[in-house]
Amino acid sequence: MGAPFDLFGLEFLPVPVLHGSQPIYGFRFGAAAYLTDHSEIPESSLDLLRSLDVLFLGRVALQAAPTHSTVDRSVKTVEKLAPRRAFFTHICHDLGHERAESLLPPHIRLASDGLEILVGGAV
């Protein structure tokens, strides 16, 4: 468990994160990483998430929950890791898309159905 694996010619590196008290994995693949349903990223995982082009953070809500991240916490994570771009996905129903987008820094967007992203390139 936790060992890198190849899928369709791309290496995926498991990144340990927490879902409340339960350890789970996000994944880094090339210059991108996807962490969903997490509440915390352990310090030991931060180095696995450096030098990213794109960071996807999932299950984002306004209100704190024991097993998920908030918008504020996710913005701080993006600031700490400094990817070129970040997208919040698996968005909680309490987060209005247009209002949230207007409050986020320009390099952080809410993901949407049908969104296509070039990793290492432009949106």
ROLUMFI-202645 format. One record per atom (N, C-alpha, C): residue number from 1; residue in three letters; atom name; x, y, z. Coordinates in Angstrom, 3 decimals. Each point is the difference from the previous one (the first is absolute). Example, Ala and Ser with C-alpha at 12.3 -4.5 7.8 and 13.67 -1.06 7.14 Angstrom:
<recs>
@nr=1 rest=ALA atom=N X=13.190 Y=-5.690 Z=7.800
@nr=1 rest=ALA atom=CA X=-0.890 Y=1.190 Z=0.000
@nr=1 rest=ALA atom=C X=0.900 Y=1.200 Z=0.000
@nr=2 rest=SER atom=N X=-0.350 Y=1.050 Z=-0.720
@nr=2 rest=SER atom=CA X=0.820 Y=1.190 Z=0.060
@nr=2 rest=SER atom=C X=-0.770 Y=1.090 Z=0.730
</recs>
This chain:
<recs>
@nr=1 rest=MET atom=N X=0.836 Y=-1.181 Z=0.000
@nr=1 rest=MET atom=CA X=-0.836 Y=1.181 Z=0.000
@nr=1 rest=MET atom=C X=0.881 Y=1.244 Z=0.000
@nr=2 rest=GLY atom=N X=-0.401 Y=0.993 Z=-0.743
@nr=2 rest=GLY atom=CA X=0.731 Y=1.235 Z=-0.049
@nr=2 rest=GLY atom=C X=1.106 Y=0.034 Z=-1.029
@nr=3 rest=ALA atom=N X=0.195 Y=-1.096 Z=-0.735
@nr=3 rest=ALA atom=CA X=1.048 Y=-0.041 Z=-1.009
@nr=3 rest=ALA atom=C X=-0.501 Y=0.624 Z=-1.303
@nr=4 rest=PRO atom=N X=0.885 Y=0.702 Z=-0.727
@nr=4 rest=PRO atom=CA X=-0.401 Y=0.543 Z=-1.301
@nr=4 rest=PRO atom=C X=-0.462 Y=-1.127 Z=-0.926
@nr=5 rest=PHE atom=N X=-0.921 Y=0.333 Z=-0.901
@nr=5 rest=PHE atom=CA X=-0.476 Y=-0.984 Z=-0.970
@nr=5 rest=PHE atom=C X=-0.221 Y=0.681 Z=-1.337
@nr=6 rest=ASP atom=N X=0.042 Y=-0.799 Z=-1.047
@nr=6 rest=ASP atom=CA X=-0.160 Y=0.500 Z=-1.366
@nr=6 rest=ASP atom=C X=-1.419 Y=-0.280 Z=-0.476
@nr=7 rest=LEU atom=N X=-0.611 Y=1.001 Z=-0.617
@nr=7 rest=LEU atom=CA X=-1.334 Y=-0.141 Z=-0.562
@nr=7 rest=LEU atom=C X=-0.021 Y=0.745 Z=-1.322
@nr=8 rest=PHE atom=N X=-0.220 Y=-0.720 Z=-1.091
@nr=8 rest=PHE atom=CA X=-0.035 Y=0.580 Z=-1.339
@nr=8 rest=PHE atom=C X=1.270 Y=0.781 Z=-0.332
@nr=9 rest=GLY atom=N X=1.149 Y=-0.519 Z=0.476
@nr=9 rest=GLY atom=CA X=1.278 Y=0.622 Z=-0.310
@nr=9 rest=GLY atom=C X=0.347 Y=1.204 Z=0.859
@nr=10 rest=LEU atom=N X=-0.776 Y=0.257 Z=1.028
@nr=10 rest=LEU atom=CA X=0.262 Y=1.127 Z=0.890
@nr=10 rest=LEU atom=C X=0.195 Y=-0.528 Z=1.412
@nr=11 rest=GLU atom=N X=1.066 Y=0.454 Z=0.678
@nr=11 rest=GLU atom=CA X=0.245 Y=-0.453 Z=1.359
@nr=11 rest=GLU atom=C X=-0.849 Y=0.791 Z=0.991
@nr=12 rest=PHE atom=N X=-0.668 Y=-0.708 Z=0.895
@nr=12 rest=PHE atom=CA X=-0.800 Y=0.592 Z=1.069
@nr=12 rest=PHE atom=C X=0.700 Y=-0.268 Z=1.325
@nr=13 rest=LEU atom=N X=0.181 Y=1.063 Z=0.768
@nr=13 rest=LEU atom=CA X=0.625 Y=-0.095 Z=1.301
@nr=13 rest=LEU atom=C X=-1.058 Y=0.230 Z=1.070
@nr=14 rest=PRO atom=N X=-0.298 Y=-1.002 Z=0.830
@nr=14 rest=PRO atom=CA X=-0.953 Y=0.201 Z=1.092
@nr=14 rest=PRO atom=C X=0.531 Y=1.025 Z=1.004
@nr=15 rest=VAL atom=N X=-0.875 Y=0.902 Z=0.424
@nr=15 rest=VAL atom=CA X=0.350 Y=1.046 Z=0.957
@nr=15 rest=VAL atom=C X=-0.888 Y=-0.192 Z=1.233
@nr=16 rest=PRO atom=N X=0.578 Y=-0.374 Z=1.140
@nr=16 rest=PRO atom=CA X=-0.813 Y=-0.194 Z=1.208
@nr=16 rest=PRO atom=C X=-0.633 Y=1.307 Z=0.476
@nr=17 rest=VAL atom=N X=-1.312 Y=-0.045 Z=0.226
@nr=17 rest=VAL atom=CA X=-0.758 Y=1.115 Z=0.571
@nr=17 rest=VAL atom=C X=-0.972 Y=-0.589 Z=1.025
@nr=18 rest=LEU atom=N X=-0.705 Y=0.863 Z=0.696
@nr=18 rest=LEU atom=CA X=-0.969 Y=-0.472 Z=0.993
@nr=18 rest=LEU atom=C X=-1.413 Y=0.377 Z=-0.400
@nr=19 rest=HIS atom=N X=-0.911 Y=-0.915 Z=0.244
@nr=19 rest=HIS atom=CA X=-1.443 Y=0.197 Z=-0.147
@nr=19 rest=HIS atom=C X=-0.552 Y=-0.123 Z=1.420
@nr=20 rest=GLY atom=N X=0.038 Y=1.132 Z=0.741
@nr=20 rest=GLY atom=CA X=-0.267 Y=-0.088 Z=1.438
@nr=20 rest=GLY atom=C X=1.193 Y=-0.693 Z=0.634
@nr=21 rest=SER atom=N X=-0.227 Y=-1.081 Z=0.707
@nr=21 rest=SER atom=CA X=1.099 Y=-0.762 Z=0.607
@nr=21 rest=SER atom=C X=0.449 Y=-1.163 Z=-0.883
@nr=22 rest=GLN atom=N X=-0.684 Y=-0.211 Z=-1.111
@nr=22 rest=GLN atom=CA X=0.297 Y=-1.133 Z=-0.874
@nr=22 rest=GLN atom=C X=1.052 Y=0.367 Z=-1.050
@nr=23 rest=PRO atom=N X=1.104 Y=-0.752 Z=-0.072
@nr=23 rest=PRO atom=CA X=0.990 Y=0.264 Z=-1.043
@nr=23 rest=PRO atom=C X=-0.514 Y=-0.486 Z=-1.364
@nr=24 rest=ILE atom=N X=0.126 Y=0.861 Z=-0.998
@nr=24 rest=ILE atom=CA X=-0.368 Y=-0.340 Z=-1.376
@nr=24 rest=ILE atom=C X=1.100 Y=0.536 Z=-0.909
@nr=25 rest=TYR atom=N X=-0.158 Y=-0.170 Z=-1.305
@nr=25 rest=TYR atom=CA X=0.984 Y=0.490 Z=-0.957
@nr=25 rest=TYR atom=C X=-0.602 Y=0.971 Z=-0.991
@nr=26 rest=GLY atom=N X=0.763 Y=1.044 Z=-0.306
@nr=26 rest=GLY atom=CA X=-0.189 Y=0.796 Z=-1.190
@nr=26 rest=GLY atom=C X=1.055 Y=-0.503 Z=-0.970
@nr=27 rest=PHE atom=N X=0.094 Y=0.604 Z=-1.169
@nr=27 rest=PHE atom=CA X=0.970 Y=-0.483 Z=-0.981
@nr=27 rest=PHE atom=C X=0.675 Y=1.146 Z=-0.722
@nr=28 rest=ARG atom=N X=1.301 Y=-0.149 Z=-0.182
@nr=28 rest=ARG atom=CA X=0.757 Y=0.901 Z=-0.850
@nr=28 rest=ARG atom=C X=0.289 Y=-0.747 Z=-1.285
@nr=29 rest=PHE atom=N X=-0.188 Y=0.680 Z=-1.121
@nr=29 rest=PHE atom=CA X=0.306 Y=-0.577 Z=-1.308
@nr=29 rest=PHE atom=C X=0.644 Y=1.088 Z=-0.836
@nr=30 rest=GLY atom=N X=1.290 Y=-0.171 Z=-0.256
@nr=30 rest=GLY atom=CA X=0.748 Y=1.024 Z=-0.714
@nr=30 rest=GLY atom=C X=-0.007 Y=1.301 Z=0.784
@nr=31 rest=ALA atom=N X=-0.385 Y=1.086 Z=-0.662
@nr=31 rest=ALA atom=CA X=-0.025 Y=1.329 Z=0.622
@nr=31 rest=ALA atom=C X=-1.366 Y=0.347 Z=0.573
@nr=32 rest=ALA atom=N X=-0.823 Y=-1.012 Z=0.241
@nr=32 rest=ALA atom=CA X=-1.343 Y=0.219 Z=0.556
@nr=32 rest=ALA atom=C X=-0.212 Y=-0.913 Z=1.203
@nr=33 rest=ALA atom=N X=-0.907 Y=0.421 Z=0.874
@nr=33 rest=ALA atom=CA X=-0.384 Y=-0.834 Z=1.142
@nr=33 rest=ALA atom=C X=-1.484 Y=0.175 Z=0.254
@nr=34 rest=TYR atom=N X=-0.637 Y=-1.077 Z=0.484
@nr=34 rest=TYR atom=CA X=-1.431 Y=-0.010 Z=0.282
@nr=34 rest=TYR atom=C X=-0.211 Y=-0.545 Z=1.405
@nr=35 rest=LEU atom=N X=-0.544 Y=0.830 Z=0.874
@nr=35 rest=LEU atom=CA X=-0.302 Y=-0.407 Z=1.371
@nr=35 rest=LEU atom=C X=-1.483 Y=0.241 Z=0.231
@nr=36 rest=THR atom=N X=-0.751 Y=-1.057 Z=0.203
@nr=36 rest=THR atom=CA X=-1.424 Y=0.174 Z=0.235
@nr=36 rest=THR atom=C X=-0.371 Y=-0.538 Z=1.384
@nr=37 rest=ASP atom=N X=-1.114 Y=0.471 Z=0.499
@nr=37 rest=ASP atom=CA X=-0.534 Y=-0.475 Z=1.293
@nr=37 rest=ASP atom=C X=1.026 Y=0.033 Z=1.112
@nr=38 rest=HIS atom=N X=0.813 Y=1.021 Z=0.048
@nr=38 rest=HIS atom=CA X=1.013 Y=0.085 Z=1.051
@nr=38 rest=HIS atom=C X=-0.333 Y=1.128 Z=0.972
@nr=39 rest=SER atom=N X=0.458 Y=-0.174 Z=1.217
@nr=39 rest=SER atom=CA X=-0.165 Y=1.055 Z=0.996
@nr=39 rest=SER atom=C X=1.342 Y=0.606 Z=0.374
@nr=40 rest=GLU atom=N X=1.069 Y=-0.742 Z=-0.237
@nr=40 rest=GLU atom=CA X=1.319 Y=0.486 Z=0.390
@nr=40 rest=GLU atom=C X=1.072 Y=-0.661 Z=-0.865
@nr=41 rest=ILE atom=N X=1.052 Y=0.755 Z=-0.249
@nr=41 rest=ILE atom=CA X=1.173 Y=-0.534 Z=-0.702
@nr=41 rest=ILE atom=C X=1.137 Y=-0.026 Z=1.010
@nr=42 rest=PRO atom=N X=0.479 Y=-1.183 Z=0.363
@nr=42 rest=PRO atom=CA X=1.098 Y=-0.077 Z=0.963
@nr=42 rest=PRO atom=C X=1.256 Y=0.699 Z=-0.530
@nr=43 rest=GLU atom=N X=0.777 Y=0.569 Z=0.905
@nr=43 rest=GLU atom=CA X=1.260 Y=0.659 Z=-0.373
@nr=43 rest=GLU atom=C X=0.865 Y=-0.918 Z=-0.851
@nr=44 rest=SER atom=N X=0.003 Y=-1.294 Z=0.323
@nr=44 rest=SER atom=CA X=0.845 Y=-0.954 Z=-0.720
@nr=44 rest=SER atom=C X=-0.407 Y=-0.162 Z=-1.466
@nr=45 rest=SER atom=N X=-1.197 Y=0.414 Z=-0.362
@nr=45 rest=SER atom=CA X=-0.464 Y=-0.110 Z=-1.394
@nr=45 rest=SER atom=C X=0.242 Y=1.268 Z=-0.811
@nr=46 rest=LEU atom=N X=0.300 Y=1.113 Z=0.661
@nr=46 rest=LEU atom=CA X=0.123 Y=1.274 Z=-0.710
@nr=46 rest=LEU atom=C X=1.095 Y=-0.017 Z=-1.065
@nr=47 rest=ASP atom=N X=1.138 Y=-0.625 Z=0.280
@nr=47 rest=ASP atom=CA X=1.075 Y=-0.035 Z=-0.996
@nr=47 rest=ASP atom=C X=-0.393 Y=-0.771 Z=-1.253
@nr=48 rest=LEU atom=N X=-0.945 Y=-0.910 Z=0.110
@nr=48 rest=LEU atom=CA X=-0.488 Y=-0.751 Z=-1.167
@nr=48 rest=LEU atom=C X=-0.863 Y=0.872 Z=-0.901
@nr=49 rest=LEU atom=N X=-0.375 Y=1.189 Z=0.482
@nr=49 rest=LEU atom=CA X=-0.928 Y=0.870 Z=-0.724
@nr=49 rest=LEU atom=C X=0.637 Y=1.321 Z=-0.422
@nr=50 rest=ARG atom=N X=1.309 Y=0.049 Z=-0.010
@nr=50 rest=ARG atom=CA X=0.711 Y=1.212 Z=-0.419
@nr=50 rest=ARG atom=C X=0.170 Y=0.009 Z=-1.522
@nr=51 rest=SER atom=N X=0.214 Y=1.184 Z=-0.558
@nr=51 rest=SER atom=CA X=0.294 Y=0.190 Z=-1.427
@nr=51 rest=SER atom=C X=-1.109 Y=-0.523 Z=-0.910
@nr=52 rest=LEU atom=N X=-1.241 Y=0.268 Z=0.370
@nr=52 rest=LEU atom=CA X=-1.145 Y=-0.430 Z=-0.800
@nr=52 rest=LEU atom=C X=-0.425 Y=1.083 Z=-0.988
@nr=53 rest=ASP atom=N X=-0.466 Y=-0.430 Z=-1.140
@nr=53 rest=ASP atom=CA X=-0.668 Y=0.904 Z=-0.930
@nr=53 rest=ASP atom=C X=-1.453 Y=0.147 Z=0.439
@nr=54 rest=VAL atom=N X=-0.647 Y=-1.140 Z=0.305
@nr=54 rest=VAL atom=CA X=-1.421 Y=0.008 Z=0.358
@nr=54 rest=VAL atom=C X=-0.226 Y=-0.833 Z=1.256
@nr=55 rest=LEU atom=N X=-0.758 Y=0.563 Z=0.932
@nr=55 rest=LEU atom=CA X=-0.412 Y=-0.704 Z=1.212
@nr=55 rest=LEU atom=C X=-1.520 Y=-0.010 Z=0.051
@nr=56 rest=PHE atom=N X=-0.568 Y=-1.177 Z=0.129
@nr=56 rest=PHE atom=CA X=-1.441 Y=-0.160 Z=0.169
@nr=56 rest=PHE atom=C X=-0.258 Y=-0.356 Z=1.456
@nr=57 rest=LEU atom=N X=-0.855 Y=0.780 Z=0.659
@nr=57 rest=LEU atom=CA X=-0.392 Y=-0.291 Z=1.370
@nr=57 rest=LEU atom=C X=-1.498 Y=-0.230 Z=0.019
@nr=58 rest=GLY atom=N X=-0.420 Y=-1.101 Z=0.629
@nr=58 rest=GLY atom=CA X=-1.405 Y=-0.359 Z=-0.049
@nr=58 rest=GLY atom=C X=-0.716 Y=0.049 Z=1.319
@nr=59 rest=ARG atom=N X=-1.306 Y=-0.035 Z=-0.123
@nr=59 rest=ARG atom=CA X=-0.995 Y=0.062 Z=1.072
@nr=59 rest=ARG atom=C X=0.214 Y=1.250 Z=0.834
@nr=60 rest=VAL atom=N X=-0.173 Y=1.125 Z=-0.666
@nr=60 rest=VAL atom=CA X=0.200 Y=1.313 Z=0.603
@nr=60 rest=VAL atom=C X=-1.353 Y=0.591 Z=0.392
@nr=61 rest=ALA atom=N X=-0.077 Y=0.539 Z=1.212
@nr=61 rest=ALA atom=CA X=-1.239 Y=0.597 Z=0.513
@nr=61 rest=ALA atom=C X=0.323 Y=1.279 Z=0.762
@nr=62 rest=LEU atom=N X=-1.024 Y=0.797 Z=0.268
@nr=62 rest=LEU atom=CA X=0.186 Y=1.202 Z=0.822
@nr=62 rest=LEU atom=C X=0.124 Y=-0.367 Z=1.474
@nr=63 rest=GLN atom=N X=-0.841 Y=-0.919 Z=0.451
@nr=63 rest=GLN atom=CA X=-0.040 Y=-0.381 Z=1.407
@nr=63 rest=GLN atom=C X=1.004 Y=-1.117 Z=0.291
@nr=64 rest=ALA atom=N X=0.600 Y=0.068 Z=1.159
@nr=64 rest=ALA atom=CA X=0.941 Y=-1.035 Z=0.425
@nr=64 rest=ALA atom=C X=-0.730 Y=-1.330 Z=0.193
@nr=65 rest=ALA atom=N X=0.674 Y=-1.077 Z=-0.377
@nr=65 rest=ALA atom=CA X=-0.498 Y=-1.354 Z=0.199
@nr=65 rest=ALA atom=C X=1.187 Y=-0.857 Z=0.427
@nr=66 rest=PRO atom=N X=-0.227 Y=-1.026 Z=0.776
@nr=66 rest=PRO atom=CA X=1.135 Y=-0.784 Z=0.503
@nr=66 rest=PRO atom=C X=0.760 Y=-0.778 Z=-1.080
@nr=67 rest=THR atom=N X=-0.621 Y=-0.241 Z=-1.138
@nr=67 rest=THR atom=CA X=0.653 Y=-0.834 Z=-1.013
@nr=67 rest=THR atom=C X=0.294 Y=0.724 Z=-1.316
@nr=68 rest=HIS atom=N X=-0.276 Y=1.299 Z=-0.073
@nr=68 rest=HIS atom=CA X=0.189 Y=0.721 Z=-1.252
@nr=68 rest=HIS atom=C X=0.620 Y=1.368 Z=0.227
@nr=69 rest=SER atom=N X=0.563 Y=0.549 Z=-1.050
@nr=69 rest=SER atom=CA X=0.653 Y=1.296 Z=0.064
@nr=69 rest=SER atom=C X=-1.006 Y=1.130 Z=-0.215
@nr=70 rest=THR atom=N X=0.347 Y=1.168 Z=0.508
@nr=70 rest=THR atom=CA X=-0.799 Y=1.198 Z=-0.249
@nr=70 rest=THR atom=C X=0.667 Y=0.820 Z=-1.104
@nr=71 rest=VAL atom=N X=-0.720 Y=0.978 Z=-0.510
@nr=71 rest=VAL atom=CA X=0.562 Y=0.890 Z=-1.009
@nr=71 rest=VAL atom=C X=1.236 Y=0.691 Z=0.568
@nr=72 rest=ASP atom=N X=-0.108 Y=0.562 Z=1.203
@nr=72 rest=ASP atom=CA X=1.135 Y=0.709 Z=0.607
@nr=72 rest=ASP atom=C X=1.215 Y=-0.912 Z=0.153
@nr=73 rest=ARG atom=N X=-0.213 Y=-1.191 Z=0.511
@nr=73 rest=ARG atom=CA X=1.108 Y=-0.935 Z=0.198
@nr=73 rest=ARG atom=C X=0.608 Y=-0.406 Z=-1.342
@nr=74 rest=SER atom=N X=-0.840 Y=-0.209 Z=-1.005
@nr=74 rest=SER atom=CA X=0.499 Y=-0.389 Z=-1.320
@nr=74 rest=SER atom=C X=0.786 Y=1.141 Z=-0.655
@nr=75 rest=VAL atom=N X=-0.462 Y=1.228 Z=0.175
@nr=75 rest=VAL atom=CA X=0.755 Y=1.148 Z=-0.537
@nr=75 rest=VAL atom=C X=1.370 Y=0.072 Z=0.677
@nr=76 rest=LYS atom=N X=0.054 Y=-0.217 Z=1.309
@nr=76 rest=LYS atom=CA X=1.278 Y=0.002 Z=0.715
@nr=76 rest=LYS atom=C X=0.912 Y=-1.126 Z=-0.484
@nr=77 rest=THR atom=N X=-0.580 Y=-1.148 Z=-0.309
@nr=77 rest=THR atom=CA X=0.786 Y=-1.112 Z=-0.545
@nr=77 rest=THR atom=C X=0.602 Y=0.387 Z=-1.339
@nr=78 rest=VAL atom=N X=-0.792 Y=0.629 Z=-0.852
@nr=78 rest=VAL atom=CA X=0.501 Y=0.446 Z=-1.301
@nr=78 rest=VAL atom=C X=1.118 Y=1.017 Z=0.194
@nr=79 rest=GLU atom=N X=-0.185 Y=0.936 Z=0.914
@nr=79 rest=GLU atom=CA X=1.044 Y=0.999 Z=0.261
@nr=79 rest=GLU atom=C X=1.285 Y=-0.657 Z=0.489
@nr=80 rest=LYS atom=N X=-0.126 Y=-0.998 Z=0.857
@nr=80 rest=LYS atom=CA X=1.175 Y=-0.685 Z=0.550
@nr=80 rest=LYS atom=C X=0.738 Y=-0.803 Z=-1.070
@nr=81 rest=LEU atom=N X=-0.747 Y=-0.702 Z=-0.858
@nr=81 rest=LEU atom=CA X=0.623 Y=-0.869 Z=-1.005
@nr=81 rest=LEU atom=C X=0.385 Y=0.745 Z=-1.273
@nr=82 rest=ALA atom=N X=-0.648 Y=1.118 Z=-0.264
@nr=82 rest=ALA atom=CA X=0.309 Y=0.879 Z=-1.134
@nr=82 rest=ALA atom=C X=-0.006 Y=-0.676 Z=-1.374
@nr=83 rest=PRO atom=N X=-1.063 Y=-0.769 Z=-0.324
@nr=83 rest=PRO atom=CA X=-0.108 Y=-0.485 Z=-1.379
@nr=83 rest=PRO atom=C X=-0.303 Y=1.182 Z=-0.918
@nr=84 rest=ARG atom=N X=0.223 Y=-0.173 Z=-1.281
@nr=84 rest=ARG atom=CA X=-0.310 Y=1.080 Z=-0.942
@nr=84 rest=ARG atom=C X=-1.506 Y=0.262 Z=-0.032
@nr=85 rest=ARG atom=N X=-0.790 Y=-1.075 Z=0.061
@nr=85 rest=ARG atom=CA X=-1.466 Y=0.108 Z=-0.006
@nr=85 rest=ARG atom=C X=-0.578 Y=-1.020 Z=0.962
@nr=86 rest=ALA atom=N X=-1.189 Y=0.303 Z=0.504
@nr=86 rest=ALA atom=CA X=-0.693 Y=-0.949 Z=0.862
@nr=86 rest=ALA atom=C X=-1.487 Y=0.014 Z=-0.345
@nr=87 rest=PHE atom=N X=-0.614 Y=-1.157 Z=0.161
@nr=87 rest=PHE atom=CA X=-1.430 Y=-0.156 Z=-0.246
@nr=87 rest=PHE atom=C X=-0.619 Y=-0.720 Z=1.185
@nr=88 rest=PHE atom=N X=-1.117 Y=0.534 Z=0.490
@nr=88 rest=PHE atom=CA X=-0.756 Y=-0.653 Z=1.056
@nr=88 rest=PHE atom=C X=-1.123 Y=-0.786 Z=-0.666
@nr=89 rest=THR atom=N X=-0.155 Y=-1.234 Z=0.412
@nr=89 rest=THR atom=CA X=-0.997 Y=-0.873 Z=-0.592
@nr=89 rest=THR atom=C X=-0.762 Y=-0.734 Z=1.101
@nr=90 rest=HIS atom=N X=-1.054 Y=-0.742 Z=-0.388
@nr=90 rest=HIS atom=CA X=-0.844 Y=-0.705 Z=0.963
@nr=90 rest=HIS atom=C X=-0.495 Y=1.038 Z=1.019
@nr=91 rest=ILE atom=N X=-0.579 Y=1.053 Z=-0.547
@nr=91 rest=ILE atom=CA X=-0.362 Y=1.199 Z=0.749
@nr=91 rest=ILE atom=C X=-1.316 Y=-0.217 Z=0.751
@nr=92 rest=CYS atom=N X=-0.005 Y=0.392 Z=1.254
@nr=92 rest=CYS atom=CA X=-1.175 Y=-0.155 Z=0.848
@nr=92 rest=CYS atom=C X=-1.142 Y=0.908 Z=-0.482
@nr=93 rest=HIS atom=N X=-1.218 Y=-0.410 Z=0.251
@nr=93 rest=HIS atom=CA X=-1.188 Y=0.749 Z=-0.435
@nr=93 rest=HIS atom=C X=-0.095 Y=1.389 Z=0.626
@nr=94 rest=ASP atom=N X=0.713 Y=0.257 Z=1.101
@nr=94 rest=ASP atom=CA X=-0.088 Y=1.311 Z=0.640
@nr=94 rest=ASP atom=C X=0.886 Y=1.048 Z=-0.669
@nr=95 rest=LEU atom=N X=0.693 Y=-0.389 Z=-1.043
@nr=95 rest=LEU atom=CA X=0.938 Y=0.890 Z=-0.654
@nr=95 rest=LEU atom=C X=-0.542 Y=0.420 Z=-1.364
@nr=96 rest=GLY atom=N X=-0.506 Y=1.211 Z=-0.095
@nr=96 rest=GLY atom=CA X=-0.499 Y=0.511 Z=-1.267
@nr=96 rest=GLY atom=C X=1.147 Y=0.237 Z=-0.977
@nr=97 rest=HIS atom=N X=-0.113 Y=-0.538 Z=-1.192
@nr=97 rest=HIS atom=CA X=1.101 Y=0.020 Z=-0.969
@nr=97 rest=HIS atom=C X=0.455 Y=1.428 Z=-0.337
@nr=98 rest=GLU atom=N X=-0.923 Y=0.839 Z=-0.430
@nr=98 rest=GLU atom=CA X=0.375 Y=1.359 Z=-0.428
@nr=98 rest=GLU atom=C X=0.557 Y=0.822 Z=1.165
@nr=99 rest=ARG atom=N X=-0.632 Y=-0.067 Z=1.147
@nr=99 rest=ARG atom=CA X=0.474 Y=0.765 Z=1.164
@nr=99 rest=ARG atom=C X=1.384 Y=-0.481 Z=0.418
@nr=100 rest=ALA atom=N X=0.180 Y=-1.308 Z=0.065
@nr=100 rest=ALA atom=CA X=1.292 Y=-0.547 Z=0.413
@nr=100 rest=ALA atom=C X=1.104 Y=0.395 Z=-0.977
@nr=101 rest=GLU atom=N X=-0.272 Y=-0.104 Z=-1.288
@nr=101 rest=GLU atom=CA X=1.000 Y=0.376 Z=-1.009
@nr=101 rest=GLU atom=C X=0.420 Y=1.455 Z=0.175
@nr=102 rest=SER atom=N X=-0.950 Y=0.870 Z=0.354
@nr=102 rest=SER atom=CA X=0.322 Y=1.419 Z=0.142
@nr=102 rest=SER atom=C X=0.892 Y=0.272 Z=1.217
@nr=103 rest=LEU atom=N X=0.003 Y=-0.908 Z=0.967
@nr=103 rest=LEU atom=CA X=0.784 Y=0.177 Z=1.216
@nr=103 rest=LEU atom=C X=1.379 Y=-0.663 Z=-0.060
@nr=104 rest=LEU atom=N X=0.198 Y=-0.871 Z=-0.967
@nr=104 rest=LEU atom=CA X=1.262 Y=-0.743 Z=-0.091
@nr=104 rest=LEU atom=C X=1.060 Y=0.778 Z=-0.772
@nr=105 rest=PRO atom=N X=1.267 Y=-0.211 Z=0.328
@nr=105 rest=PRO atom=CA X=1.077 Y=0.603 Z=-0.791
@nr=105 rest=PRO atom=C X=-0.076 Y=-0.508 Z=-1.441
@nr=106 rest=PRO atom=N X=0.535 Y=0.750 Z=-0.960
@nr=106 rest=PRO atom=CA X=-0.131 Y=-0.374 Z=-1.420
@nr=106 rest=PRO atom=C X=0.581 Y=-1.363 Z=-0.372
@nr=107 rest=HIS atom=N X=0.984 Y=-0.490 Z=0.741
@nr=107 rest=HIS atom=CA X=0.613 Y=-1.292 Z=-0.342
@nr=107 rest=HIS atom=C X=-0.729 Y=-1.184 Z=0.635
@nr=108 rest=ILE atom=N X=-1.078 Y=0.276 Z=0.733
@nr=108 rest=ILE atom=CA X=-0.825 Y=-1.059 Z=0.585
@nr=108 rest=ILE atom=C X=-1.408 Y=0.120 Z=-0.568
@nr=109 rest=ARG atom=N X=-0.505 Y=-1.067 Z=-0.573
@nr=109 rest=ARG atom=CA X=-1.336 Y=-0.024 Z=-0.597
@nr=109 rest=ARG atom=C X=-0.776 Y=-1.189 Z=0.544
@nr=110 rest=LEU atom=N X=-1.302 Y=0.048 Z=-0.149
@nr=110 rest=LEU atom=CA X=-0.836 Y=-1.153 Z=0.288
@nr=110 rest=LEU atom=C X=-0.075 Y=-0.849 Z=-1.257
@nr=111 rest=ALA atom=N X=0.175 Y=-1.290 Z=0.142
@nr=111 rest=ALA atom=CA X=-0.112 Y=-0.904 Z=-1.136
@nr=111 rest=ALA atom=C X=-1.471 Y=-0.127 Z=-0.385
@nr=112 rest=SER atom=N X=-0.236 Y=-0.384 Z=-1.224
@nr=112 rest=SER atom=CA X=-1.370 Y=-0.185 Z=-0.471
@nr=112 rest=SER atom=C X=-0.047 Y=-1.182 Z=-0.953
@nr=113 rest=ASP atom=N X=-1.191 Y=-0.545 Z=-0.194
@nr=113 rest=ASP atom=CA X=-0.159 Y=-1.122 Z=-0.928
@nr=113 rest=ASP atom=C X=0.502 Y=0.389 Z=-1.381
@nr=114 rest=GLY atom=N X=0.752 Y=-0.878 Z=-0.619
@nr=114 rest=GLY atom=CA X=0.498 Y=0.239 Z=-1.346
@nr=114 rest=GLY atom=C X=1.297 Y=0.792 Z=-0.061
@nr=115 rest=LEU atom=N X=0.524 Y=0.408 Z=1.147
@nr=115 rest=LEU atom=CA X=1.239 Y=0.765 Z=0.042
@nr=115 rest=LEU atom=C X=1.149 Y=-0.842 Z=-0.551
@nr=116 rest=GLU atom=N X=0.759 Y=0.564 Z=-0.911
@nr=116 rest=GLU atom=CA X=1.184 Y=-0.656 Z=-0.534
@nr=116 rest=GLU atom=C X=1.208 Y=0.867 Z=0.303
@nr=117 rest=ILE atom=N X=1.049 Y=-0.633 Z=0.489
@nr=117 rest=ILE atom=CA X=1.196 Y=0.719 Z=0.427
@nr=117 rest=ILE atom=C X=1.227 Y=-0.664 Z=-0.599
@nr=118 rest=LEU atom=N X=0.888 Y=0.812 Z=-0.561
@nr=118 rest=LEU atom=CA X=1.298 Y=-0.487 Z=-0.439
@nr=118 rest=LEU atom=C X=0.962 Y=0.182 Z=1.152
@nr=119 rest=VAL atom=N X=0.617 Y=-1.067 Z=0.445
@nr=119 rest=VAL atom=CA X=0.982 Y=0.094 Z=1.071
@nr=119 rest=VAL atom=C X=1.321 Y=0.394 Z=-0.643
@nr=120 rest=GLY atom=N X=0.587 Y=1.058 Z=0.529
@nr=120 rest=GLY atom=CA X=1.223 Y=0.537 Z=-0.575
@nr=120 rest=GLY atom=C X=-0.275 Y=1.022 Z=-1.068
@nr=121 rest=GLY atom=N X=-1.298 Y=0.280 Z=-0.254
@nr=121 rest=GLY atom=CA X=-0.395 Y=0.978 Z=-1.007
@nr=121 rest=GLY atom=C X=-1.052 Y=0.937 Z=0.547
@nr=122 rest=ALA atom=N X=-0.676 Y=0.678 Z=-0.861
@nr=122 rest=ALA atom=CA X=-1.034 Y=0.968 Z=0.396
@nr=122 rest=ALA atom=C X=-1.339 Y=-0.688 Z=0.189
@nr=123 rest=VAL atom=N X=-0.894 Y=0.700 Z=0.687
@nr=123 rest=VAL atom=CA X=-1.369 Y=-0.513 Z=0.190
@nr=123 rest=VAL atom=C X=-0.717 Y=0.056 Z=-1.319
</recs>
